[in-house]
Amino acid sequence: MNVYGPRQDYHGAYIAVIMKMLDAIDKGESPTIMGDGSEAFDFVAVEDCGLANVCAMKSEAVDSFYNVGTGKRTSLKELAEMLIVLTGSKQPIKYAPRSQATLVRNRIGSPVKASKEIGFTSTIDLKEGLRRLIEWRASHKAEVAARRAAVGLPA
């Protein structure tokens, strides 16, 4: 599903949504949502992705595919609201026109098969994962700036 966490890649429209919102908040700006904020995704912490891999390696399952996610729907508006609260930002959400080229408007996976077959269930809820990410970013400012610069974004 939509993986987030420390050292996250800034490439891609969906991949970097959390990082882009946090960058804006760090600069004292509003987090921007393209569209009305109703698009929704299944955000999963990178630590849970690591756990899913360990579960898969320990299991007897072979030649199968699994959704690695929480199974929980979070709209972009809900995400931005969470980030505003967690960071203490006073800026409102800014909405901008969405490109009609956007392909995926909702992506929420079912974790049932992964739970049954490899024993994986996500352990980090979104609010806790975002809190950890915000703390990591605060203690790794130079690394975050270098990652932004690597994709041509201002530090």
FENBEL-V99408 format. One record per backbone hydrogen bond with DSSP energy under -0.5 kcal/mol. CO is the residue of the C=O (numbers start at 1). NH is the residue of the N-H. If there is no record, write none. Layout:
co:CO nh:NH
co:CO nh:NH
//
This chain:
co:1 nh:3
co:2 nh:44
co:4 nh:46
co:5 nh:8
co:12 nh:16
co:14 nh:17
co:16 nh:20
co:17 nh:21
co:18 nh:22
co:19 nh:23
co:20 nh:24
co:21 nh:25
co:22 nh:26
co:23 nh:27
co:24 nh:29
co:25 nh:28
co:31 nh:94
co:33 nh:35
co:33 nh:96
co:37 nh:77
co:39 nh:76
co:40 nh:107
co:41 nh:43
co:41 nh:74
co:42 nh:2
co:44 nh:4
co:45 nh:48
co:45 nh:49
co:46 nh:50
co:47 nh:51
co:48 nh:52
co:49 nh:53
co:50 nh:54
co:51 nh:55
co:52 nh:56
co:53 nh:57
co:54 nh:58
co:55 nh:59
co:66 nh:68
co:67 nh:69
co:69 nh:122
co:74 nh:41
co:75 nh:79
co:76 nh:80
co:77 nh:81
co:78 nh:82
co:79 nh:83
co:80 nh:84
co:81 nh:85
co:82 nh:86
co:83 nh:87
co:84 nh:88
co:84 nh:89
co:94 nh:33
co:96 nh:35
co:99 nh:102
co:103 nh:105
co:105 nh:40
co:107 nh:42
co:109 nh:111
co:111 nh:115
co:112 nh:116
co:113 nh:117
co:114 nh:118
co:114 nh:119
co:114 nh:120
co:115 nh:119
co:119 nh:121
co:123 nh:125
co:125 nh:129
co:126 nh:130
co:127 nh:131
co:128 nh:132
co:129 nh:133
co:130 nh:134
co:131 nh:135
co:132 nh:136
co:133 nh:137
co:134 nh:138
co:135 nh:139
co:136 nh:140
co:137 nh:140
co:140 nh:144
co:141 nh:145
co:142 nh:146
co:143 nh:147
co:144 nh:148
co:145 nh:149
co:146 nh:150
co:147 nh:151
co:148 nh:151
co:148 nh:153
co:149 nh:152
//
